[in-house]
Amino acid sequence: MTQARTLSSSGMFTQFKLTRVLRTVDLDYNNLLTALSVVQVGKVFNNLPMVVVDKSQQPNGGRVLQKNVLKAVLISKELYADSLIANPTVIPFITEIPISDDFFVPNGSFIRTLTNVAPTQTRISNTFEVGGGGLVNLGVAFVDATVISSLAFTATNGAAGTITYPLGDVGSAVTISYVTQAIHPTVLITRQERQTVSPALVIKNEVSGVLLNSVLAGLLGLTLPPY
């Protein structure tokens, strides 16, 4: 979203031209609705991701270098659904958070929401009993390289959440510390349609857009525009 050269009497820009790069400073409630409108079925960006960026200024010698910092990715619900079908192994690591677009009416609410889509990981430490075949099932996917164990193990399978120990350790207690695989909170921006009271009350929140972090966008195979 870029500023168009239409000035008000006070000299401020008053119109915006929509691009695939959205600046957080421009995304007040009305402009957010405009951005959501162009990812709907049949619209220009329905099958294309849009990036939400913030400006960063960095000293570079005697100059100031201005860069765009990628904060989130906005896509249509159709592109989101298609991406999940194409990448089913990613689904267990996504947490969906529905938020009504009315939530973004106060100034700054949208910007504050961007922090909620950052990937999260947790280090967990617990004691387990080595089971049959030397297998310990942690019950959660983890990052193989982060495993710390009080007993020497022979193999790890982070995707399956299991660690294998020598058969001689079956029945032994083992303390294991590990970092879980990243969970990706994803905001489903919903819009409540007009209510129907006859013949029955119908309350349905339609998803008008999906906000996700850039790591998840990469896992879903989305190609982002230059920003």
C-alpha positions as CSV (number, residue, x, y, z in Angstrom):
1,M,0.0,0.0,0.0
2,T,1.6,3.2,-1.1
3,Q,0.6,6.9,-0.7
4,A,-1.0,8.4,-3.8
5,R,-0.2,12.0,-4.7
6,T,-3.6,13.3,-3.7
7,L,-3.2,16.0,-1.0
8,S,-5.7,17.5,1.4
9,S,-5.8,21.3,2.1
10,S,-3.4,20.6,5.0
11,G,-0.9,19.0,2.7
12,M,-1.5,15.4,3.9
13,F,-1.8,12.4,1.6
14,T,-5.5,11.3,1.5
15,Q,-5.5,8.3,-0.8
16,F,-3.7,5.1,-1.0
17,K,-2.8,2.8,-3.9
18,L,-2.9,-0.9,-3.0
19,T,0.2,-3.0,-3.6
20,R,1.3,-6.4,-2.3
21,V,3.5,-4.6,0.3
22,L,1.4,-3.2,3.1
23,R,3.0,-0.7,5.6
24,T,1.8,-1.0,9.1
25,V,1.6,2.8,9.4
26,D,-1.0,2.8,6.6
27,L,-3.2,0.0,8.0
28,D,-5.8,1.9,10.0
29,Y,-9.2,0.1,10.1
30,N,-10.5,1.4,6.8
31,N,-7.3,0.6,4.9
32,L,-7.2,-2.9,6.5
33,L,-10.7,-3.5,5.1
34,T,-9.6,-2.3,1.7
35,A,-6.7,-4.8,1.9
36,L,-9.0,-7.6,2.9
37,S,-11.3,-6.8,0.0
38,V,-8.7,-7.5,-2.6
39,V,-8.0,-11.0,-1.4
40,Q,-11.6,-12.2,-1.9
41,V,-12.6,-14.6,-4.6
42,G,-12.2,-13.1,-8.1
43,K,-10.1,-10.2,-6.8
44,V,-6.6,-9.4,-7.9
45,F,-4.7,-10.8,-4.9
46,N,-6.9,-13.8,-4.1
47,N,-4.1,-16.2,-4.9
48,L,-1.2,-14.0,-4.0
49,P,0.3,-13.3,-0.5
50,M,0.7,-9.7,0.7
51,V,3.4,-8.8,3.1
52,V,3.0,-6.5,6.1
53,V,6.1,-4.5,6.8
54,D,7.3,-1.9,9.2
55,K,10.0,0.8,8.6
56,S,13.4,0.6,10.2
57,Q,16.1,3.2,10.1
58,Q,19.7,2.2,10.6
59,P,22.7,4.5,10.8
60,N,25.1,3.8,7.9
61,G,28.1,6.1,8.2
62,G,26.8,9.6,7.9
63,R,23.6,8.5,6.3
64,V,20.4,6.8,7.6
65,L,19.5,3.6,5.8
66,Q,15.7,2.9,5.7
67,K,14.7,-0.7,5.4
68,N,11.4,-2.6,5.4
69,V,11.1,-5.2,8.2
70,L,8.8,-8.1,7.4
71,K,6.2,-8.5,10.2
72,A,3.5,-10.8,8.8
73,V,1.9,-12.2,5.7
74,L,-1.7,-11.6,4.7
75,I,-3.5,-14.2,2.4
76,S,-7.0,-15.2,1.4
77,K,-8.8,-18.1,3.1
78,E,-8.8,-19.9,-0.3
79,L,-5.0,-19.6,-0.6
80,Y,-4.6,-20.7,3.0
81,A,-6.8,-23.8,2.5
82,D,-5.0,-24.8,-0.7
83,S,-1.6,-24.4,1.0
84,L,-2.7,-26.6,3.9
85,I,-3.9,-29.3,1.4
86,A,-0.5,-29.1,-0.4
87,N,1.5,-29.3,2.9
88,P,-0.4,-31.5,5.3
89,T,2.6,-32.1,7.5
90,V,2.6,-28.5,8.6
91,I,-1.0,-28.6,10.0
92,P,-0.2,-30.0,13.5
93,F,2.1,-27.1,14.1
94,I,-0.5,-24.4,13.4
95,T,-2.7,-22.8,16.1
96,E,-5.6,-20.8,14.6
97,I,-6.9,-17.7,16.4
98,P,-10.1,-16.2,15.1
99,I,-10.4,-12.4,15.6
100,S,-13.3,-10.3,14.4
101,D,-12.2,-7.4,12.2
102,D,-14.1,-5.1,14.7
103,F,-11.2,-5.7,17.1
104,F,-9.0,-3.7,14.8
105,V,-11.1,-0.5,15.0
106,P,-9.0,1.2,17.8
107,N,-5.8,2.7,16.5
108,G,-2.8,0.4,17.0
109,S,-4.8,-2.8,17.6
110,F,-3.7,-4.3,14.3
111,I,0.0,-3.5,14.9
112,R,-0.2,-5.0,18.4
113,T,-1.7,-8.2,17.0
114,L,1.3,-8.8,14.7
115,T,3.3,-9.9,17.7
116,N,0.8,-12.7,18.3
117,V,1.7,-14.5,15.1
118,A,5.4,-15.0,15.9
119,P,6.4,-18.7,16.1
120,T,6.7,-20.1,19.7
121,Q,8.9,-22.9,21.1
122,T,9.3,-24.2,24.6
123,R,12.1,-26.1,26.4
124,I,10.6,-28.9,28.5
125,S,12.4,-31.2,31.0
126,N,10.8,-34.3,32.4
127,T,11.6,-37.8,33.7
128,F,10.4,-40.9,31.7
129,E,10.7,-44.6,31.9
130,V,12.4,-46.3,29.0
131,G,9.8,-48.6,27.5
132,G,9.8,-51.8,25.5
133,G,12.3,-51.8,22.7
134,G,14.2,-49.0,24.4
135,L,11.6,-46.4,23.2
136,V,10.6,-43.2,25.0
137,N,7.6,-41.4,23.5
138,L,7.6,-37.7,24.6
139,G,4.2,-37.1,23.1
140,V,5.2,-34.0,21.3
141,A,7.4,-33.2,18.3
142,F,10.8,-31.7,19.2
143,V,14.0,-30.4,17.6
144,D,16.4,-33.4,17.5
145,A,19.5,-31.3,18.1
146,T,18.2,-29.9,21.3
147,V,17.8,-33.2,23.2
148,I,19.8,-33.5,26.5
149,S,19.4,-36.9,28.2
150,S,20.7,-38.4,31.5
151,L,21.3,-41.6,29.6
152,A,23.0,-42.1,26.2
153,F,20.5,-42.6,23.5
154,T,21.0,-44.3,20.1
155,A,18.5,-42.4,18.0
156,T,16.0,-39.5,18.0
157,N,12.9,-38.9,15.8
158,G,11.8,-35.4,16.5
159,A,8.9,-35.5,14.0
160,A,7.5,-38.6,15.8
161,G,8.4,-37.4,19.2
162,T,10.4,-40.5,20.2
163,I,13.9,-41.3,21.5
164,T,15.5,-44.7,21.3
165,Y,17.8,-46.1,24.0
166,P,19.9,-49.3,24.2
167,L,17.8,-52.4,25.2
168,G,19.8,-52.6,28.4
169,D,18.2,-49.4,29.6
170,V,14.6,-50.8,29.3
171,G,12.8,-50.0,32.6
172,S,15.3,-47.3,33.7
173,A,14.3,-43.8,34.6
174,V,15.8,-41.1,32.3
175,T,15.6,-37.3,32.5
176,I,15.2,-35.7,29.1
177,S,15.2,-32.0,28.2
178,Y,14.2,-30.9,24.7
179,V,12.9,-27.9,22.7
180,T,9.5,-28.4,21.0
181,Q,9.0,-27.9,17.3
182,A,7.8,-24.3,16.6
183,I,4.1,-23.7,16.8
184,H,2.7,-21.1,14.4
185,P,-0.2,-18.9,15.7
186,T,-2.3,-17.9,12.8
187,V,-5.0,-15.2,12.9
188,L,-8.2,-15.8,11.0
189,I,-9.7,-12.4,10.5
190,T,-13.5,-12.8,10.6
191,R,-16.3,-10.6,9.5
192,Q,-19.8,-11.1,10.9
193,E,-22.4,-10.9,8.1
194,R,-25.8,-9.3,8.4
195,Q,-28.0,-11.4,10.7
196,T,-31.0,-13.2,9.4
197,V,-34.0,-13.3,11.8
198,S,-36.5,-15.0,9.6
199,P,-37.2,-17.9,9.6
200,A,-34.3,-18.4,12.1
201,L,-31.5,-16.5,13.6
202,V,-28.2,-17.2,11.7
203,I,-24.9,-16.2,13.2
204,K,-21.9,-16.9,11.0
205,N,-18.5,-15.4,11.0
206,E,-16.9,-15.5,7.5
207,V,-13.1,-15.5,7.3
208,S,-12.1,-12.5,5.2
209,G,-8.3,-13.0,5.5
210,V,-5.6,-15.0,7.2
211,L,-2.6,-13.4,8.9
212,L,0.5,-15.6,9.5
213,N,4.2,-15.3,10.2
214,S,6.8,-15.5,7.4
215,V,8.3,-18.8,8.6
216,L,4.9,-20.5,8.2
217,A,4.5,-18.8,4.8
218,G,7.8,-20.5,3.8
219,L,6.6,-23.9,5.1
220,L,3.4,-23.5,3.1
221,G,5.4,-22.8,-0.1
222,L,4.2,-19.2,-0.5
223,T,6.3,-16.9,-2.7
224,L,6.5,-13.4,-1.1
225,P,6.9,-10.2,-3.2
226,P,10.0,-8.1,-2.9
227,Y,9.7,-5.7,0.1
